[in-house]
């Protein structure tokens, strides 16, 4: 049984660290060589003997050199995969895949990220994160036709701080009648999507259910370029409408409102955190008042986890201004820890 203070090594990566705390039965926080705490599955750790210190200041250069040598040796012994071709699959098809290791509770275990190449093309790729206007390369290389490549993993603690995912890709074949254009793709995903089991489906690429996102969907700029003049005028007029967006799911018994700021505003530049919180609370009040007026039975506000400020403010108002209505955490299966349900009318 792994406990706080144990020295451990990673099974699927080079290095290790010291267990700082136990999160639950399956996961612990490990402080790595650089002093960062990393949530890690216990199944991917092995306890090491004290004779090999995990403290980077006490580990000898000889031990570090040996680890690098072992890693290089393993990589050298791996057989080189031969390209696999399938008739009729010459057009580039590529997906970003999120594969939960726990299908019953997708965000409780590790969420692995893969690049899937479902075509007869080779891919030269660079995968990076965009955060605070800085691109940080995570993985790059060359993929064989009809193959998949592991990129990285996330835990549920990472989901509310996901970066923009950036891809640069070049598709080519050994023999082809044309050259494919390079692809640059940027993605930003709503954290709520990861909590819903319906986001994960059976695919031919993985034994587990997975969330697939196409990296080759047409860019909006290209679609706009195809519009004729009347259609272009319509787009311009729509862009001149107020920037506040309303995004909600409505049924006779249930209204679902997503309060994530990027679902409410097209552009948050120049807004302080307090300003954005006011926008979110304003939307909360409007939607709740409307639901009460319409005789809606239940309303769910998706606020995410984050630092908990929005959730606290929302529940403070429910406890004071709307105290005649009962509220509770929404379904964990549907929303994880990131939503509050308000019961407005009993059945």
C-alpha positions in Angstrom: 0.0 0.0 0.0 1.5 3.3 -1.1 1.5 6.0 1.6 2.7 9.6 2.0 6.5 9.8 2.2 7.1 6.7 0.0 9.7 7.1 -2.7 8.3 6.0 -6.1 9.2 5.6 -9.7 6.8 6.1 -12.7 6.1 2.9 -14.6 5.2 4.7 -17.9 7.7 7.5 -17.8 11.3 8.3 -16.7 11.9 9.4 -13.2 9.8 9.5 -10.0 9.4 11.4 -6.8 8.0 11.3 -3.3 4.3 10.7 -2.4 3.1 14.0 -0.8 -0.5 13.0 -0.1 -3.1 10.3 -0.9 -6.0 11.7 -2.9 -8.2 8.5 -2.9 -7.9 4.7 -3.2 -6.6 5.0 -6.8 -4.6 8.3 -6.9 -1.9 10.1 -5.0 0.0 13.4 -5.4 3.7 12.8 -6.3 6.3 15.6 -6.0 8.7 15.1 -8.9 12.3 16.0 -9.3 11.4 19.6 -10.2 9.3 20.1 -7.1 6.0 20.0 -8.9 3.1 17.9 -7.4 1.6 15.6 -10.0 -1.7 13.6 -9.5 -0.8 10.0 -10.5 -2.6 6.7 -10.6 -1.2 4.3 -8.0 -1.3 1.6 -10.6 1.4 3.5 -12.5 3.8 3.8 -9.6 6.3 1.4 -8.0 7.8 2.0 -4.5 11.6 2.0 -4.6 14.2 1.1 -2.0 15.7 3.9 0.0 19.1 2.9 -1.3 18.3 4.8 -4.5 17.3 8.3 -3.4 14.6 10.1 -5.3 15.8 13.5 -4.1 17.3 15.1 -7.2 20.0 16.8 -5.1 21.2 13.5 -3.7 20.9 11.3 -6.8 24.3 10.8 -8.4 25.0 11.7 -12.0 25.9 8.1 -12.6 22.4 7.0 -11.7 20.8 9.6 -14.0 23.1 8.6 -16.8 22.1 4.9 -16.3 18.4 5.8 -16.5 19.0 7.6 -19.8 20.9 4.7 -21.1 18.2 2.3 -20.2 15.6 4.5 -21.8 17.6 4.7 -25.1 18.1 0.9 -25.0 14.4 0.2 -24.7 13.6 2.6 -27.6 16.3 1.0 -29.8 14.9 -2.5 -29.2 11.3 -1.6 -30.2 10.6 -3.0 -33.7 10.0 -0.4 -36.4 6.3 -0.5 -37.5 5.8 -0.9 -41.2 3.3 1.4 -42.8 -0.2 -0.1 -43.1 -2.3 0.9 -46.2 -6.1 0.4 -46.7 -7.7 0.7 -50.1 -9.8 3.8 -50.6 -8.3 5.8 -47.7 -6.1 8.3 -49.5 -7.9 11.4 -48.3 -6.5 12.7 -44.9 -8.6 11.9 -41.9 -7.3 12.8 -38.5 -8.8 12.9 -35.0 -7.9 14.1 -31.5 -9.1 11.4 -29.1 -9.7 11.5 -25.4 -9.9 8.0 -23.8 -11.0 7.6 -20.2 -9.5 4.7 -18.3 -12.6 4.4 -16.1 -15.6 4.1 -18.4 -18.1 4.2 -15.4 -16.7 7.5 -14.2 -14.7 9.1 -17.1 -13.1 11.9 -15.0 -12.2 9.8 -11.9 -9.3 7.9 -13.6 -6.7 9.0 -16.1 -7.9 10.6 -19.3 -5.4 9.7 -22.1 -5.0 11.9 -25.2 -4.2 10.4 -28.7 -3.7 11.6 -32.2 -5.4 9.2 -34.7 -4.4 9.0 -38.3 -7.2 7.2 -40.2 -5.8 7.5 -43.7 -3.0 6.2 -46.0 -1.0 9.4 -45.4 2.1 9.9 -43.3 1.8 12.9 -40.9 4.5 15.3 -39.7 3.0 17.0 -36.7 3.6 19.3 -33.8 1.2 19.3 -30.9 1.4 22.2 -28.4 -0.5 24.1 -25.7 -1.4 27.8 -26.0 -1.6 29.5 -22.6 -1.0 33.1 -21.7 -0.2 33.8 -25.4 2.7 31.3 -25.2 2.9 28.2 -27.3 4.5 25.2 -25.5 5.3 22.2 -27.6 4.2 19.0 -26.0 4.9 16.3 -28.7 6.1 16.2 -32.3 7.1 13.6 -34.8 6.1 11.5 -37.7 3.1 9.1 -37.8 2.6 6.2 -40.1 -0.6 5.7 -42.1 -3.6 4.2 -40.2 -2.0 4.5 -36.8 -2.5 6.3 -33.5 0.0 8.1 -31.2 -0.3 8.7 -27.5 0.3 12.4 -26.7 -0.3 13.0 -22.9 -2.7 12.4 -20.0 -5.0 14.5 -17.8 -6.7 14.0 -14.5 -10.0 15.7 -13.4 -7.9 18.3 -11.6 -6.6 19.5 -14.9 -10.0 19.9 -16.7 -10.9 23.4 -15.6 -7.5 24.7 -16.6 -7.2 23.2 -20.0 -5.2 25.1 -22.5 -6.0 25.8 -26.2 -4.8 22.7 -28.1 -2.7 23.6 -31.1 -1.8 21.3 -34.1 0.5 21.9 -37.1 0.2 19.0 -39.5 1.6 18.1 -42.9 0.0 15.1 -44.7 1.9 13.2 -47.5 2.1 9.9 -49.3 5.0 8.1 -50.8 3.4 8.5 -54.2 0.5 10.9 -54.9 -1.0 12.9 -57.8 -1.3 16.0 -55.6 0.2 17.7 -52.5 -1.9 18.2 -49.4 -2.1 21.7 -47.9 -0.5 22.1 -44.4 -3.1 22.2 -41.6 -3.1 24.5 -38.5 -5.8 23.7 -36.0 -6.7 25.3 -32.7 -9.2 23.8 -30.2 -10.6 24.9 -26.9 -13.0 22.4 -25.2 -15.7 23.1 -22.6 -14.8 21.2 -19.4 -18.4 20.1 -19.0 -18.0 17.9 -22.1 -15.6 15.6 -20.3 -18.0 14.9 -17.4 -20.8 13.6 -19.6 -20.8 9.9 -20.4 -22.6 10.6 -23.6 -19.5 12.4 -24.9 -17.7 9.0 -25.2 -18.7 6.5 -27.8 -17.6 3.1 -29.1 -15.0 3.5 -32.0 -12.9 1.2 -34.1 -9.7 2.8 -32.7 -9.9 1.9 -29.0 -11.3 -0.9 -26.8 -12.7 1.7 -24.4 -15.3 4.3 -25.4 -13.6 7.5 -26.6 -14.4 11.2 -27.4 -13.3 11.9 -31.0 -12.8 15.4 -32.4 -12.0 15.9 -36.1 -8.9 18.0 -36.7 -9.8 18.5 -40.4 -13.2 20.2 -40.2 -13.5 23.2 -42.5 -12.1 26.4 -41.0 -14.7 29.2 -40.6 -12.6 31.6 -42.7 -12.8 29.2 -45.7 -16.6 28.8 -45.2 -17.1 32.5 -45.1 -15.1 32.9 -48.3 -17.6 30.7 -50.1 -20.6 32.9 -49.2 -22.4 35.0 -51.9 -23.1 38.7 -51.3 -26.6 38.3 -49.7 -25.3 35.6 -47.3 -22.3 37.7 -46.5 -24.5 40.7 -45.6 -26.5 38.4 -43.3 -23.3 37.3 -41.5 -22.2 40.9 -41.1 -25.6 41.9 -39.6 -25.4 39.0 -37.2 -21.9 40.0 -36.1 -23.3 43.5 -35.3 -25.8 42.0 -32.8 -25.0 42.3 -29.0 -22.1 40.2 -28.0 -23.8 38.5 -25.0 -24.8 35.0 -26.0 -27.6 32.8 -24.5 -26.7 29.1 -24.5 -29.1 26.8 -22.7 -30.9 23.5 -23.1 -34.7 23.6 -22.5 -37.3 20.9 -21.9 -40.7 21.1 -20.2 -39.3 19.8 -16.9 -35.7 20.9 -17.0 -33.7 24.0 -18.1 -29.9 23.6 -18.3 -27.8 26.8 -18.3 -24.0 26.8 -18.9 -22.4 29.7 -17.0 -18.9 29.2 -18.2 -17.8 32.7 -19.3 -16.8 31.6 -22.8 -20.4 30.4 -23.3 -21.8 33.8 -22.4 -19.4 36.2 -24.1 -17.7 36.1 -27.4 -14.8 38.2 -26.2 -13.6 38.7 -22.7 -10.6 41.0 -23.5 -10.4 44.0 -21.1 -12.7 42.4 -18.5 -11.5 41.9 -14.9 -12.5 38.7 -13.0 -15.1 40.8 -11.1 -16.7 42.0 -14.3 -16.9 38.4 -15.7 -18.4 37.2 -12.4 -21.1 39.9 -12.7 -22.0 38.7 -16.2 -22.3 35.1 -14.9 -24.4 36.1 -11.9 -26.6 38.3 -14.1 -27.3 35.4 -16.5 -28.0 33.2 -13.4 -30.6 35.7 -12.1 -32.3 36.2 -15.5 -32.5 32.5 -16.2 -33.8 31.6 -12.8 -36.4 34.3 -12.8 -37.6 33.2 -16.3 -37.8 29.6 -15.2 -39.9 30.5 -12.2 -42.2 32.6 -14.3 -42.6 29.8 -16.9 -43.4 27.2 -14.2 -40.3 25.1 -14.9 -39.8 22.2 -12.5 -36.0 22.1 -12.3 -33.1 24.3 -13.5 -29.4 23.2 -13.6 -26.6 25.8 -13.6 -23.3 24.5 -14.9 -20.6 26.6 -13.1 -17.6 24.2 -13.2 -15.2 23.6 -10.4 -12.4 26.2 -10.8 -11.6 28.1 -7.6 -15.3 27.8 -6.4 -16.0 31.5 -6.5 -19.0 31.4 -8.9 -20.5 28.4 -7.1 -20.2 30.1 -3.7 -21.8 33.4 -5.0 -24.5 31.5 -6.8 -25.4 29.5 -3.7 -25.3 32.6 -1.5 -28.0 34.2 -3.6 -30.0 31.0 -3.6 -29.8 31.0 0.2 -30.9 34.6 0.6 -32.9 35.9 -2.4 -34.4 32.6 -3.5 -34.5 30.8 -0.1 -38.0 29.3 -0.8 -36.5 27.0 -3.4 -34.5 23.9 -2.6 -31.1 23.4 -4.3 -28.5 20.6 -4.4 -25.5 19.3 -6.4 -26.7 18.2 -9.8 -26.2 14.6 -11.0 -22.5 13.6 -10.7 -22.9 11.2 -13.6 -24.1 14.0 -15.9 -22.1 17.0 -14.6 -19.4 15.8 -12.2 -18.8 18.3 -9.4 -19.5 21.3 -11.5 -23.2 22.0 -11.4 -26.1 23.0 -9.1 -29.7 22.0 -9.5 -32.6 24.2 -8.2 -36.0 22.6 -7.6 -38.6 25.1 -8.4 -41.7 23.0 -8.5 -42.5 19.6 -7.1 -44.0 16.9 -9.3 
